[in-house]
Amino acid sequence: MSQSSPQSRVAIVGAGLSGLACARELKLRGISCTLFDRGRSLGGRLSTREVRVGGQSFRFNHGAPALHANTPEFQRVIADWVEMGAARWLQEPRVIAGSPSTQTIPERLASGLDVRSSSSVVSIARADGCWDLRSQQYPDNSVRFDEYSNVVFACPPEQARRVLEASQLGIPEELAAVSSIPAWVCMLVIEKANENEMFPSTIRCDSAEGVASIHIQHQDKRRAALVVTMSDAWSMTQNGRTIEDAEPLIMKASLNALNRVASGLYQLRHVQFAQAHRWGLARPSSRIDMACLYSTALRMGFCGDWFAGPHGHWVDAEAAYLSGIAVAEQIAKHD
Ligand SMILES: Cc1cc2nc3c(=O)[nH]c(=O)nc-3n(C[C@H](O)[C@H](O)[C@H](O)COP(=O)(O)OP(=O)(O)OC[C@H]3O[C@@H](n4cnc5c(N)ncnc54)[C@H](O)[C@@H]3O)c2cc1C
């Protein structure tokens, strides 16, 4: 039996943007694949949280608030998303936001794909030229074994290393060399101090007190819903804090930042809802100048936002998406 028989079946660990891009490209090329994601919903860091405050629903894009395209290649991709109604321009042709929310983008990309959410890949083992993949389902913790011809890790480097270590497999040197930095964000609903005040959609801050930017998610005369993103430096020094510890610090810094651009009247009593969130693996601290990693011998690949592309131009969501396509192309080429 040849290496590519039985028919190629690819397991993709992670249904964030890189995993979804990979799965769509494989499907386009007639290669069957299954996406596993340990989260209840897919999209990874392209996520949206909905909360009700005082009888009103607010949606917070507490992961990526926007997606940036540096290359014409990715600019064409995001233009398609705008065209199909999953996104809207913030700055044509380079910056989009999901429409109505960030999570709309992964949800639309997942249409027609085989996605197993609440399903964590625990380990993989090589047997008879195939990968036996062990996954654990939530919430019942049941364990499942499936056989695949190829495995792709479409997740931050630490998460890929965890599975390889649990599988007692070697770590490729490129994978060993990268790591991620955290980001603290906070979702706030504030009562307007002045009903005529309208905030700009994005407020860039000087990071003096740790606030990097504030993205307005919704505003009317009475209230504004905001996502506050703390700076890399603040997030790294405060990484060990609990949510309860971090929340009041972020709230105070946010109100000070708002007061610098607005009426100066915002006090803690104006805060109707606050919830901090720590992304432990928010962004890679460095990137590899490659499109993806793929071993034809092992039939194992890696993609994600820790790849900067062959010319080092890809960043963030763009890097995730284009590296997902690149690994799918490698699989199609060698199968
Ligand atoms: C606060 C914040 C702000 C950002 N702002 C921007 C921005 O303005 N512009 C921009 O372009 N980008 C931004 N980004 C970056 C962007 O969100 C990411 O680059 C992109 O979403 C990464 O996609 P990914 O598929 O590589 O990884 P992820 O989205 O992290 O997806 C990986 C998935 O793998 C799953 N997973 C991991 N291990 C396992 C396992 N063992 N089994 C099953 N599933 C597993 C995880 O649950 C996750 O869903 C931001 C990110 C953050 C956190």
The ligand as an ORCA input file, in Angstrom:
! r2SCAN-3c Opt
* xyz 0 1
  C      -6.549     40.643     21.961
  C      -6.164     40.326     20.538
  C      -6.203     41.329     19.577
  C      -5.857     41.056     18.245
  N      -5.948     42.041     17.314
  C      -5.687     41.772     15.999
  C      -5.862     42.776     14.993
  O      -6.238     43.917     15.290
  N      -5.599     42.450     13.698
  C      -5.211     41.171     13.325
  O      -5.008     40.919     12.121
  N      -5.061     40.207     14.259
  C      -5.274     40.479     15.596
  N      -5.106     39.500     16.545
  C      -4.481     38.228     16.149
  C      -5.444     37.227     15.491
  O      -6.576     37.048     16.297
  C      -4.681     35.901     15.356
  O      -3.485     36.120     14.640
  C      -5.455     34.793     14.631
  O      -6.797     34.762     15.029
  C      -4.741     33.466     14.921
  O      -5.422     32.386     14.316
  P      -4.855     30.908     14.503
  O      -5.735     30.010     13.743
  O      -3.388     30.899     14.146
  O      -4.880     30.598     16.059
  P      -6.115     30.568     17.071
  O      -7.139     31.556     16.721
  O      -5.492     30.651     18.432
  O      -6.741     29.120     16.852
  C      -6.174     27.965     17.410
  C      -7.281     27.045     17.837
  O      -6.697     25.800     18.212
  C      -7.461     25.249     19.261
  N      -6.630     24.239     19.929
  C      -5.406     24.396     20.465
  N      -4.931     23.214     20.946
  C      -5.896     22.295     20.675
  C      -6.006     20.901     20.915
  N      -5.038     20.194     21.530
  N      -7.137     20.258     20.503
  C      -8.144     20.946     19.869
  N      -8.076     22.271     19.638
  C      -6.979     22.941     20.019
  C      -7.801     26.455     20.143
  O      -8.948     26.203     20.932
  C      -8.048     27.537     19.078
  O      -9.421     27.661     18.761
  C      -5.436     39.737     17.886
  C      -5.410     38.726     18.865
  C      -5.760     39.013     20.167
  C      -5.745     37.902     21.205
*
